[in-house]
């Protein structure tokens, strides 16, 4: 039986006239990297604060690691790690001293603190620089150390709120890869908020999509693709005439056809045989070089959900 790390039922938070979190119900299985996706202002950070017991819900309830967020918030924060909008680092201290401080707060023994510092800083590439003052480090290095700080006391669940925000693409990709490796090695459940869809697609096994406080969809990536994304075919070649494209668009299984330089993207209404479409193009004089079948990526799924909610 799958264990549940986070369970929210009709969770709601209202600030005066703003429903920042609007009747959210979701489950996050233990051991999952769960991506909570949405544009800025969607309610992602407010949801984390509710789950940590830092905010009282206006309505509904939630349990984190079996503890009620209203009555057992201290126990939740003891068993979880969090990297929110502030890193929690002391920039005048060295990396080693930062982690030492948090280890003492967690009442870890000196030997355990020393082992844990090396255990976390080595794979992050920070061990050799552990005695340097953090204030002189790059933002990417500080974020790595902040992740180590959040994991230091071996939490069962880690909350990460936009962990790569403000990083350049190289630093962002490096931190993302290291997060994936750390999560797997530590066996920790991760609740990750982001609006970086490429990041979520590479890191997360399950996602939830939120907009204006409302949870639009939740589930495994493949499930969301099947629910909202149309299969498509990419055909590379030459001779894509207006007549050939019109002939494709007339087919009942074809939802749309887009021409992008030397290839066509054919969106299908449902799973369909590709061979007849290729034969049709050949009959129209197209020189077909390559055919690729695919499904919607996370960005396409996300945009579809945004459009459907806006039209509702």
N, C-alpha and C positions, 0 to 999 in steps of 0.2 A: 504494500500500500504506500502510495506517495505521501511523504510528509510535507506539510505546508509551513513555510517560513513566515509568510505574510498573508493575512486574510482580512479583507475589508468588506463591510456590508453597508451599502447606502451611505457611505462616508460623505459628509457635506460640511463645508466651512463657508460662512457668509461674513463678509466685512461690509457693514452698512448695506449699500445697494449692490454690492458685487458678490456674486456666487463664485468664489475662487475655485472651490472644489464642489462639484454638483452631482451628488447621488452616485458615487463611485463604488462599484462592487468588483473585486478582483481577488485572485489567489496567485501567490508566487511559490512554486514548489522549492523545497530545499535543494541546494546544490546547483541552482539555475543562475545564469547571468540574465537578468530581466531588464530589458530596455524600456524606459518610460519616455515616450517620444511626443514631442509637441513643439509648436512655435513658442517664441518668447511670450511670457504672460499667460500661458495656457493653464497654469496651476500645478506645474511639476514640483517646484520648490515647496509650495504650501502643502502638497501631499506628503512629502518627506517629513516636514515639520509635524504634521499630524501623526505620522507613523512613529516618530521618535517621542511623541508625547510632549513636544514643545508648544503645541497649540491644542486647545480643546476643540473637538468637533462641535459644530452647531447641531448636527443630527448624525445618526448612524453610529457605527462602532468599528473598531479594528483590533486585531490581535497580531502581535509581532513576537515570534518565537514562543508562542503560547501565552503571552502576557497581554493583558488589556491595556490599551494606550491611555485610558483615563485614570486607572487606579494603580497601574504598575509601571509607570514611565521610568522610574529609577532603574528597575530591573532590566528594562529594554535597553537603556543607554549603557548599562554595564556589559551587556552581552553583544552589543553592536559597535561597529566603527562607523565614522561619518566624516566625509570631506565635503563640506558645504561651500558657501561662497567665500569664506575665509579659510586660509590654509591651516591656521592654528599653530604656525611656526613662530619661534622667537628668533628674529634675524640677527641679533647680536651674539647668539650662541652658536656653537658648532653643530653640525648634523648629529654627531654623537651625543652631545649634551642635550639637544632637543629630545632625542629618543630616550635618553636616560631619565629626563624629567617625567615624560609620560609613563615610563615604566614604573617609576616610584609612585606616581598617582594611582596606577593600577595595582600597587602593592606587590610587585614582582621582586623576587630576590635579586641580589647583585649579579650572581652567576647567570640567572635566567635572562636578565637584561643584557648582559654582554653577549650571550649566545644569540639572542634575538636580533641585536643590532647587526651582527655580522650576517646572520641568516637572511635578513631583508636587504641590507645595503649592497651585498656582493652581486646578486643577480640584477640589481638596478644600476650597476656600474658606479656606485657612489662610495664604495668601501675605502678606496685609496684617498678619498677627499673628505673623510668623515670628521677630521679635526679642523676643517676650514669653517670660517664664519659663513653662515647661510646668507647673510645680507649681500654678499658679493656674487652669489650664484645667479644663473639664468633662470627665467621663469619655468622652463621645462624641468630643470634640476630640482627646483623648489617643489614642483608638483609631484615629482617622483618621491621626494622625501615626505611630502604630506600624505601620500598614499601609504608609505611605510609607517608613518605615525598612526594613521587610522587602523592599520592592521596589527600594530605592535602587541596588543594585549590578546591576540588570537581570537577575535570576535567570530561568532557563527554567521553573522550577517554584516555586509558592508554597504553603506549608502554613499553613492558618489553623485554629486550634483554638478553636471557639466564639467567633468574633470579635465577636458582638453580645451576648454574655452580660453581664447586669448593666446594659444600656442601657435607657432608657425607650423606649416604642414609636416616638416621633418620631425619636429619635437612631438607633434600630435601623434604621428604614426608610431614613433618609438614608444611613447607612453602607452598607447593602445596595445601594442604587442606585449609590453611588459605586464600590463594589467591582465591580459588573457592568461599569460604564463603564471602570474602570481595567484590568480583565482583558481586555476587548475591545481597548482601545487598546494595551496593552503586549504582547498576543499571548502571554500567559503561561498555562501550565497551572496550575489551582488545585485543590488537595486540601483540601476544607472539611469540618470536622467540626461537627455541630450537632444539637440535638434540636428546633430550631425548624423545623417542617415547612413552614410558609408561606414562610419564608426560602429553604429548599432548593428549593421548587417554582418560585420566581421566578428563582433564580440558576443552578440546575444543569441541565446537559444529561444527565448520567448520575448515578446514585446507587447506593450499596451500603447495605444495612440490616444492622446488627450487634446482637446481643443476647447477653449473657453470653459474650462472646468469639467467638461463632459468626457467620459471615456467612450470613445467611438468604437474601438475594437480591441480585443486582446487574444493572445494565443501564440502558437509556434509560427515562425516565419512562413513555413510552407502552407499552413492553414490560412493565413491572411492572404497569401498570394492566390490561393485557390478561391477564396471568397470574393476578392476584389480585383484581382489582376487578370487580364485576358492573356492567353497564350499568344505568342507571336512568332513570325518567321522572318529572318533577314536573308535577302537574296542579293548577292554581289554579282555584278556583270556590267554589260553595256547594252544600249539599244532600248532603254526604258521609254518608249514613246507614250504619248498621251493616250493613244488607242489601247496599248497594252495595259496601262494602269486602269483605264475605264473598264476593260474586260474583267480585270481582277475585282474591281469594286462591284461589279454586277453579280458576282458569286454570292450565294446566300450565306456561306460560312465566313465571309470576309466582313469585318466590322469597319476597318479603315486601312488606307494605304498611304504611306508617307515616303517621298523620295528624298534621300540624303546622299547627294553626290553620286557615287558609283554603286549605291545599293538601295534596295527597297526594304521598308519595314512594313510587314503585313500583319495587322492585328486581327485575330480570329475571334469569333463569337464564342466558340468552345473548342475543345480538342478536336482536330480534324486532320484528315489525310493531306499531306503536303504535296505528294506526287502529282495529283491533278492540277494543282496551281502552277507547279513548275512546268508541266506539259503545256498548259495554256500560254505561259510566257514564251516558251520555245516556239510554239505555233505562231505567236505574234512577232517573231523575229528577234527576240531577246537572246543575247549570248550569255548564258548562265555560267558563272565561274564557281560559285560557292553558295551553299544553302545551310543556314543554321536555325535550329529550333530553340526557343527559349520561353521562359515565363517572366512575369513582371518582376522587376527588382523592387527593393523596399521603397525607394523614392517614388516609383509609380504607384505602389500600393498606398503610400502615405498621401500623395496628391489626390488620388481617387477618393480616399476617405474624407479629405478636407473639402473636396467639391461636393460630395454627397451630403455632408453635414450642412454646408452653406446653402444648399438647395432645399433642405428639409424645412 
